[in-house]
Structure formats: structure tokens, C-alpha cells
Amino acid sequence: MSNIPETGRTTRVTVRLVALQILVFSLLLTLGGRLWYLQIRNGDEYTAEAANNHVQQVVHPAVRGSILDARGVPLADNETRLVVSASRTELMKLPDDGKAVLTRLAGVLGMKPKDVMDKVRLCDAKTPQPCWNGSPYQPIPITDEASAKQALQIREREEDFPGISAEPTAVRRYAAPAGSNAAQVLGYLSPVTDEQIKEAEHTKSPLLRSDQVGSNGLERQYDSRLRGKAGVTRYEVDNLGRVIGQRESQRARPGDNVVTSIDSRVQAVAEKELDQAMKEARTQFDKNTGTNYKADSGAVVVMEAKTGRVVAMASNPTYDPNAWVGGISGKDYKKLTGKNSNYPLLNRAIQGQAAPGSIFKVVPTTAAVNAGYSFNGPYACTSSFNIGSQVFKNFESENYGGISLGRALEVSCDTVFYRIAYDEWKKDGGNKPKKHPDDWFYKTAHQFGLGKETGIDLPNEVT
């Protein structure tokens, strides 16, 4: 039998009950405090987050603005094509996640099932292209080259193609009026990158993952104006991703048109003449190398003398900017950027750097007049000119006797300019230069803008 008196047992039970009550009260107090914090202190914040978690948006791309020549003729505009798209949300509702539907669709479109399935998968760090970089709640384009027959097959057999649509949609087109290409001037479109999205976050034209952006030429230079503003429809969805209602909708705003100074007729002539001149040059013998001229690249710029506006700008080799529409294939991309491509994406009119050749003679002619030399001369145009032990020959060793600076430009007499440059070098101290030389040639070259960008409104210009 226990020796513990009855009063002792009662005291222990009482202490335990009090301790248990304190513990329960503490837990209730903690829980109540946490509920107050979540529902009152931070209630608005969590309410907003909860609302966002159940709202998904569908983007309606804006129609991109046109690029026009000086007469209003479209150089780049949009054409209506039949675009076949897949709703990933609808496909995910099917037992096989839509694999059977996509396989049937591939058969109608004449594509491989794997290629179609790859296009509707979502992009992430581990998923290579092709994949979908936009919202999973908006239609994912499969092809923009569907025929009317293919579109009718899909629309007439809707029960076989749930979640698949075939609708006319505006797609970029590079029109090549009068046969002009102007690829390097116009540029092309490509899918937006994460870096571009981040850079545009706080601008007037933020980017969406589904956007196409200008990647070269005028398409890039005026991208924010040409792109317009996409429309957005926001839907309420449940925790399974099913749409249960529409919250709001904003209509898309079309992009602005850009009118250039290019005349497509002159552009076509410039491109044709450049190509022909290069072909002719490749048939001519270069005695300096012992082979025919390579003539593998070139550029033409036609400017209006009184205003300086660019009427035509051609660069060769060139490419078809339509190759980028709807996404360029890996094979075509390699042709345009590989080591053996000769880099047709390069605009040699503003990005090519080469020795200026005889066109540089306008600089020493002006420098000579600035230094006090008479324009009328006469100046000896000999077949060669010696400086020390070095002999500098006139082109094809022609000797025109005493001529003016104007005539020296006309016949491209090298020795006239060698002699004036050498005389000025000696006046500035020669091998022992003056502390403050006149440097007429150097100063005049910079007055002509050598070493500077022209400021033309095209991206990636070099000095």
C-alpha cells in the first residue's frame, strides 16, 4: 500500500492540470498571434499574392508596324498566313497529355510527331530549342505555313483535334519591292531573350516572353516603336489550372510605321550594279598577287548631295531576311554565320573596315589648300617618287607632267600627294618633330570625320 497521503496526490494533479492549461493557453496565444499577423498585419499582401496565384494572362501580340521607303512603298510589312496553334491547357486535360492529338496533327501538317511535340513543351534551363518560351496559357504556334486544305481538315474534324486551332494571323514579310533586298538595312526578327526582358522591365515598352524583337538594322533601331503594345486577357484559374472566369482584357495597340529615306528603285539598281561589278572584277587579273581579284565583298551608298540623306545602301554578300520569319533553322543559321559564310549579316557600308584607297586623296587635297598650297599648281606628276631608299610608284607608272590638284584627283596621281605630304612632314620637323607641328594632314582628316561614327540611325556602326 502507498504511504502518500491523499492531500499530496491532489496537489500533484492540480499542478499538472495548471501546467497543461498554461501550455494550451500558450499554444492558443501563439496561434492567435500568428493568425493576426497573417490576416491583419500582412493580410493585404497575402490576399494579393493569393489572387495572383489564381490569375493567368493570355497575350495577344500587336501587329508590328511597317517599314516604308521614301515613297511609302513597304520594305517590310505583314502578310496574313494560316497559323496552326495548340492550347497546352486543353491538351493537358487529355489522358495522354495530348500526344495522340499532336501525332494526328503532325500527319496533317506533314511534320514529324517529335517536332510538333517539341514545339509545345515549355522552355527551361535544361530544355533545348525548339520549345515554347511564352505563357503556357496562350496558344502555342506550331506552323505559320499551313495550307487552306490543312486548315480545313483541322477545323472540320474538331473532335479529333481538341485544343488545336487554325486561324489567319499577321506574319512579318520582307517585300523586296522592285527587286530590292536591303537585308542589312532592314534587319530581321528573333525571339526575345531573358537579358532583353530584364533590360526593358522599366521602360515604356516592356517585353513579354512571347515577343519577337528586332535583332539588326532598322528592325532593331526602332523596335520599341514598331512593336506596339501587346493586348492581355487575364483569366481566373483554379488550383488545377482550369479557367473559371475572365477578370479583364486590354486590347493590343498596333506598332507605328517607320518611313525611311531609302528609294527602293535606286536600292534595287545599287544592289544589282554592285553584284555585277564584283563578278566582273573576279574575271580581271591582279598583277600584285598574280591571280584574279577575289572581289568577295563590297558596299554601295547612294546619298543626296544637298541633304546627305541615304537613298540606297547595299552590302554584298547578302541574304534573304524572310529566312528568319517563323524561326530560322539551324542549317540556315550556320550558312549565315559559319566560318565559310563570308558573314552576309555584316553591313559592310557601316561595319566594314578597309584601307580607303584613292578616295583618301580628297583629304590631302584639302590639307594642301589649308596649308597654303595653290589649287592650280602646277605639281609634278612623275612616274615615281623617292624617299630615302624607298621608291613610291605612280599607279601603272603614268607620268602626266605638271598638273593642278584638280587634275591630280582626276587622274589619281599618287606622286603629287606623296611629294606634298613629304614636304609637310619635313616642315613639321621630320624625324625631329616640332613641339607644336601644323599637322595639316592629320587635322584635315579629322575634320572629314575619320575616326568617328557618322551617327546614322542603324545599330553597330564602327568608326
Buried (B, 14 or more C-beta within 10 A) or exposed (E): EEEEEEEEEEEEEEEEEEEEEEEEEEEEEEEEEEEEEEEEEEEEEEEEEEEEEBBBBBBBBBBBBBBBBBEEBBBBBBEEBBBBBBBBBBBBBEEEBBBBBBBBBBEBBEBEBEBBBBBBBEBEEEEEEBBBBBBBBBBBBBBBEBEEEBBEBBEEEEEBBEBBBBBEBBBBBBBBBBEBBBBBBBBBBBBBBEEBBEEBEEEEBBBBBBBBBBBBBBBBBBBBEBBBBBBBBBBBBEEEBEEEEEEEEEEBEBBBBBEBBBBBBBBBBBBBEBBEBBEEBEEEEEEEEEEEBEBEBBBBBBEEEEEEBBBBBBBBBBBBBBBBBBBBEEEEBEBBEEEEBEBBBBBBBBBBEEEEEEEBBEBBBBBBBBBEBEEEBBBBBBBEBEEEEEEBBBEEEBEBEEBBBEBBBEBBBBBBBBBBBBEBBEEBEEEEEEEEBBBBBBEBBEEEEEEEEEEEEBBEBEE
